Amino acid sequence: MQLATFDPTAISFDVDEASAPEAPVDLSLTHLDLQTIGFDEPEMAEVVTTVTFGVPVSTVAIDAPVPVKDMVAPKAMSTSRQHLVAGAEWSSWSHLRDYVVSSIEETIGAFPRNPVIEKSIFSSFFDRWGPSASQQIARSAVELHGCWWRNSPISVQRFCKGSDPYFAEPIARNLGINTMSLSQ
């Protein structure tokens, strides 16, 4: 049983037409390959692979520009720092988002962002829990738990409705927030 394969079509080389041989060319490659003989364990063995190339051998030059793709680093989305104002009450979902995202970036590092998804997730969370509870849950997750929850870093998706039973509700219970008023 052979565990590794050799693809002779992956080899290419140029031969000057003036010095091209008249007979077929044999190319022998000696390489190590895994071989299984009988009931033994696979072991490395020297293998000789011979590839025969037909005649005539010719070189074709392709004069085409090589495509070059410019790589541009994605621009970081700016996050408002309004939530940092002392005593500021979070009056909208955007304050919640700004606090959570900036805390995640400071603690764990930058991550891919999607403003449409973030608006949907945080506005829904803010509407479900209300301004006071959403602020308390977010602050607890960041400040008390250090942006980690159940051995995983906190992400934007932790604030989805589907994560409430595993994330927001246990934190709310620990904070003494009534979770019975939530519509299921």
C-alpha positions as a printed Julia matrix, in Angstrom:
184×3 Matrix{Float64}:
   0.0    0.0     0.0
   1.46   3.35   -1.02
   0.59   6.23    1.32
   2.15   9.06   -0.66
   1.73   9.73   -4.36
   3.93  11.31   -6.99
   2.42  13.52   -9.67
   4.7   13.61  -12.74
   2.59  16.37  -14.31
   3.76  18.75  -11.61
   7.31  18.72  -13.05
   8.3   21.19  -15.74
  11.62  22.1   -17.28
  12.88  23.92  -20.36
  15.0   22.29  -23.06
  16.64  24.28  -25.83
  15.16  23.11  -29.15
  18.63  22.9   -30.74
  19.84  20.45  -28.1
  16.58  18.5   -27.76
  17.14  14.74  -28.01
  15.66  12.74  -30.87
  14.54   9.85  -28.63
  12.17   9.89  -25.65
  13.66  11.24  -22.44
  13.56   9.22  -19.24
  13.68  11.2   -16.04
  14.44   9.16  -12.93
  13.72  10.65   -9.54
  14.95   9.06   -6.36
  12.94  10.08   -3.32
  11.8    8.8     0.05
   8.25   7.5     0.24
   6.17   5.62    2.79
   5.85   1.97    1.85
   4.01  -0.88    3.53
   5.34  -4.33    2.83
   3.29  -7.3     4.05
   1.86  -6.74    7.53
   4.65  -4.43    8.67
   4.19  -0.88    9.81
   4.72   1.79    7.14
   8.34   2.85    6.88
  10.34   5.26    4.77
  11.99   3.6     1.82
  13.95   4.88   -1.16
  11.83   4.79   -4.31
  12.85   5.44   -7.89
  10.18   6.92  -10.13
  10.85   7.01  -13.87
   8.9    9.32  -16.12
   9.22   9.11  -19.92
   8.73  12.3   -21.9
   7.97  12.1   -25.62
   9.65  13.98  -28.46
   9.72  16.73  -29.61
  10.42  18.84  -26.57
   9.76  22.51  -27.12
   9.6   25.64  -25.05
   6.77  28.09  -25.41
   7.24  31.58  -24.08
   4.12  33.35  -22.92
   4.39  37.09  -22.96
   1.65  38.15  -20.6
   1.67  40.53  -17.7
   1.65  38.93  -14.29
  -1.47  40.02  -12.41
  -0.68  41.88   -9.22
  -3.28  42.36   -6.55
  -2.83  45.25   -4.19
  -3.36  44.19   -0.61
  -4.91  46.82    1.59
  -5.33  46.37    5.31
  -8.94  46.84    6.38
  -9.61  50.1     8.12
 -10.46  49.78   11.77
 -13.94  50.99   12.6
 -13.85  53.89   14.98
 -15.56  53.23   18.26
 -17.16  56.09   20.14
 -15.75  56.71   23.61
 -18.87  58.47   24.93
 -19.47  55.59   27.34
 -16.29  56.59   29.19
 -17.79  59.86   30.44
 -18.14  59.52   34.22
 -21.72  59.03   35.33
 -23.06  58.82   31.79
 -26.21  56.71   31.59
 -26.4   54.52   28.53
 -29.37  55.87   26.67
 -29.04  53.77   23.51
 -27.78  50.48   22.19
 -24.79  52.26   20.61
 -23.35  53.07   24.06
 -23.62  49.38   24.94
 -21.95  48.38   21.68
 -19.15  50.93   22.07
 -18.39  49.81   25.61
 -18.38  46.09   24.81
 -16.41  46.39   21.55
 -13.76  48.71   22.97
 -13.38  46.46   26.02
 -13.0   43.34   23.86
 -10.41  45.08   21.66
  -8.43  46.29   24.69
  -8.53  42.95   26.5
  -8.49  40.3    23.78
  -7.49  42.15   20.61
  -8.94  43.36   17.34
 -11.55  41.25   15.58
 -13.5   41.46   12.31
 -16.44  43.8    12.65
 -19.75  44.1    10.86
 -21.77  47.21   11.74
 -25.07  45.76   10.49
 -24.77  42.63   12.65
 -23.55  44.65   15.64
 -26.54  47.01   15.39
 -28.95  44.08   15.22
 -27.4   42.23   18.16
 -26.89  45.18   20.52
 -30.18  46.95   19.77
 -32.04  43.69   20.41
 -30.12  43.09   23.66
 -30.74  46.67   24.78
 -34.48  46.34   24.03
 -34.76  42.94   25.79
 -32.93  43.9    28.96
 -33.49  47.66   29.16
 -30.89  50.39   29.71
 -30.05  49.65   33.36
 -29.84  45.85   33.19
 -27.96  45.82   29.87
 -25.37  48.22   31.34
 -24.99  46.12   34.5
 -24.65  42.85   32.55
 -22.1   44.31   30.15
 -20.05  45.9    32.94
 -20.09  42.65   34.91
 -18.99  40.63   31.88
 -16.14  43.04   31.19
 -15.02  44.21   34.61
 -15.83  41.23   36.85
 -15.2   38.41   34.37
 -12.4   40.11   32.39
 -14.07  39.62   28.97
 -14.07  35.83   29.46
 -17.11  33.65   30.03
 -17.01  29.88   30.57
 -13.41  29.57   29.38
 -14.07  31.48   26.15
 -13.44  35.08   25.22
 -16.53  37.26   25.09
 -17.56  38.23   21.59
 -20.38  40.28   20.09
 -22.35  37.04   19.61
 -22.57  36.55   23.4
 -25.19  39.3    23.38
 -27.5   37.43   20.95
 -30.89  36.29   22.22
 -29.84  32.65   21.75
 -26.97  33.16   24.22
 -29.16  34.68   26.93
 -29.76  31.41   28.83
 -26.01  30.73   28.97
 -24.62  34.24   29.28
 -26.89  37.16   30.18
 -29.35  35.32   32.43
 -26.73  33.77   34.78
 -24.99  37.13   35.07
 -28.32  38.87   35.7
 -29.23  36.33   38.41
 -25.85  36.88   40.08
 -26.51  40.63   40.01
 -30.04  40.2    41.42
 -31.76  41.36   38.21
 -35.23  39.88   37.62
 -35.13  37.6    34.57
 -38.79  36.54   34.8
 -39.97  39.63   32.89
 -38.1   38.57   29.74
 -40.35  37.37   26.92
 -39.22  33.97   25.75
